[in-house]
Structures are given as structure tokens and as C-alpha cells.
Amino acid sequence: MTAFNTVRFRVKPGRDQDFLDAHARASADWPGLARAYMIKTGDQTYCLIAEWQSVEAIAGAALG
């Protein structure tokens, strides 16, 4: 069964581009990760939405 997780971020003033660049450079090759999207939700706030193949894949990535 497909599973999703969400992570909220609040970025320091003036650091939005640094934050986005760091996430663009980050490796996201965790087993079971299908795709991930960074969404701007307001001033200095973002959410990362990730789709996984299963809840077990999320748990495995968290235990890494």
C-alpha cells in the first residue's frame, strides 16, 4: 500500500534560496521512496511531501 509523509519547515529570514538549494543537492535514494515534492506554504514556510511504496519503507528510512 502506498504511504505518504509530510515534514514542515520554517526557514530563517533571507535563507529561502539556501534552504531550497540544500534540498535540491540532497540525495534522496532511500529504498521505497517513489517521489518527493517541496511546497512553499507561506512566508518562510515549506512542506516536504513524500510518497513511499509502503509504511515499512518509511520506517526503514527513519531507522536508516
C-alpha positions in Angstrom: 0.0 0.0 0.0 1.3 3.5 -0.9 2.1 5.7 2.1 2.9 9.4 2.4 4.7 11.6 4.9 4.9 15.3 5.4 7.6 17.4 7.0 7.1 21.1 7.8 9.9 23.6 7.7 10.3 27.2 8.9 13.2 28.9 7.2 15.2 31.8 8.7 14.6 35.2 7.2 16.5 35.7 3.9 17.6 32.0 3.7 14.8 30.6 1.5 17.1 30.0 -1.5 19.9 28.4 0.6 17.3 26.1 2.0 15.9 25.1 -1.4 19.4 24.7 -2.8 20.4 22.4 0.0 17.4 20.2 -0.5 18.0 20.1 -4.3 21.5 18.8 -3.7 20.5 16.3 -1.1 20.5 12.6 -2.0 17.1 11.0 -1.9 17.9 7.5 -2.8 16.2 5.7 0.1 14.7 2.3 -0.8 11.0 2.6 -1.3 10.9 6.4 -1.9 8.8 7.0 -5.1 9.0 10.8 -5.2 9.1 13.9 -3.1 7.9 17.4 -3.5 8.8 20.7 -1.7 5.9 23.0 -1.5 6.0 26.7 -0.4 3.2 27.2 2.0 3.7 30.8 3.1 6.4 33.3 4.0 9.4 31.3 5.1 7.4 28.1 5.4 7.6 24.9 3.4 6.3 21.3 3.4 8.0 18.3 2.0 5.5 15.7 0.8 7.0 12.3 0.1 5.4 9.2 -1.5 6.6 5.8 -0.4 5.9 2.3 -1.6 4.8 1.3 1.9 4.7 2.3 5.6 7.6 -0.2 6.1 9.7 1.7 3.6 9.2 5.0 5.7 10.1 3.2 8.9 13.2 1.7 7.3 14.3 5.1 6.1 13.8 6.6 9.6 15.9 3.9 11.2 18.5 4.3 8.4 
